[in-house]
Amino acid sequence: MTQTRPGRSQGAAVGFADARAAADRAETVQRHLAARTVADNSVDAADCRELLLMLGLPDPEPAGAHSGGGR
């Protein structure tokens, strides 16, 4: 069994872990939405990749799947 520090409950540790997991999921969603916005508004695939790299975001689509951006 895992020991907790005196005065602290295991419930607090579980609550923290749950909150951290929720924050990680929310960050993943926000990164995906940001990458999608960049992809939707980029001029071409090269522009999209360059902008995503500048922002430190992963490319949400496989190479060659970019539709060509711009509205």
C-alpha positions as a Markdown table, in Angstrom:
| # | Residue | x | y | z |
|---|---|---|---|---|
| 1 | Met | 0.0 | 0.0 | 0.0 |
| 2 | Thr | 1.2 | 3.5 | -0.8 |
| 3 | Gln | 2.0 | 5.7 | 2.2 |
| 4 | Thr | 0.8 | 9.3 | 2.3 |
| 5 | Arg | 2.3 | 12.1 | 4.2 |
| 6 | Pro | 0.9 | 12.8 | 7.6 |
| 7 | Gly | -2.1 | 15.1 | 7.4 |
| 8 | Arg | -2.8 | 14.3 | 3.8 |
| 9 | Ser | -5.4 | 11.9 | 2.5 |
| 10 | Gln | -5.1 | 9.6 | -0.5 |
| 11 | Gly | -8.2 | 11.2 | -1.8 |
| 12 | Ala | -6.4 | 14.5 | -2.3 |
| 13 | Ala | -3.7 | 12.7 | -4.4 |
| 14 | Val | -6.4 | 11.0 | -6.5 |
| 15 | Gly | -8.2 | 14.3 | -6.9 |
| 16 | Phe | -4.9 | 15.9 | -8.1 |
| 17 | Ala | -4.2 | 13.1 | -10.5 |
| 18 | Asp | -7.8 | 13.4 | -11.9 |
| 19 | Ala | -7.4 | 17.1 | -12.3 |
| 20 | Arg | -4.1 | 16.7 | -14.0 |
| 21 | Ala | -5.5 | 14.2 | -16.5 |
| 22 | Ala | -8.4 | 16.5 | -17.2 |
| 23 | Ala | -6.0 | 19.4 | -17.9 |
| 24 | Asp | -3.9 | 17.2 | -20.2 |
| 25 | Arg | -7.0 | 16.2 | -22.2 |
| 26 | Ala | -8.2 | 19.9 | -22.4 |
| 27 | Glu | -4.7 | 20.9 | -23.6 |
| 28 | Thr | -4.8 | 18.2 | -26.3 |
| 29 | Val | -8.1 | 19.4 | -27.5 |
| 30 | Gln | -6.9 | 23.0 | -27.6 |
| 31 | Arg | -3.7 | 22.0 | -29.5 |
| 32 | His | -5.8 | 20.1 | -32.0 |
| 33 | Leu | -8.1 | 23.0 | -32.6 |
| 34 | Ala | -5.2 | 25.4 | -33.0 |
| 35 | Ala | -3.5 | 23.1 | -35.5 |
| 36 | Arg | -6.8 | 22.7 | -37.4 |
| 37 | Thr | -7.2 | 26.5 | -37.6 |
| 38 | Val | -3.7 | 26.9 | -38.9 |
| 39 | Ala | -4.3 | 24.1 | -41.5 |
| 40 | Asp | -7.6 | 25.7 | -42.6 |
| 41 | Asn | -6.1 | 29.1 | -43.1 |
| 42 | Ser | -2.7 | 28.2 | -44.6 |
| 43 | Val | -1.9 | 28.9 | -48.2 |
| 44 | Asp | -0.5 | 25.4 | -49.0 |
| 45 | Ala | 0.9 | 22.3 | -47.3 |
| 46 | Ala | 4.4 | 23.8 | -46.9 |
| 47 | Asp | 2.9 | 27.0 | -45.4 |
| 48 | Cys | 0.9 | 24.8 | -43.0 |
| 49 | Arg | 3.9 | 22.8 | -41.9 |
| 50 | Glu | 6.1 | 25.9 | -41.4 |
| 51 | Leu | 3.4 | 27.6 | -39.3 |
| 52 | Leu | 2.8 | 24.5 | -37.2 |
| 53 | Leu | 6.5 | 24.2 | -36.6 |
| 54 | Met | 6.7 | 27.8 | -35.5 |
| 55 | Leu | 3.9 | 27.3 | -33.1 |
| 56 | Gly | 5.2 | 24.0 | -31.8 |
| 57 | Leu | 2.1 | 22.2 | -32.9 |
| 58 | Pro | 1.9 | 18.7 | -34.5 |
| 59 | Asp | 0.6 | 18.4 | -38.0 |
| 60 | Pro | -3.0 | 17.0 | -37.6 |
| 61 | Glu | -3.1 | 15.5 | -41.1 |
| 62 | Pro | -0.7 | 13.1 | -42.8 |
| 63 | Ala | 1.6 | 14.5 | -45.5 |
| 64 | Gly | -0.3 | 15.2 | -48.7 |
| 65 | Ala | -3.8 | 15.2 | -47.1 |
| 66 | His | -3.9 | 19.0 | -46.8 |
| 67 | Ser | -6.7 | 20.4 | -48.8 |
| 68 | Gly | -5.1 | 23.7 | -49.9 |
| 69 | Gly | -6.2 | 26.1 | -47.2 |
| 70 | Gly | -7.6 | 29.6 | -47.8 |
| 71 | Arg | -11.2 | 30.6 | -48.1 |
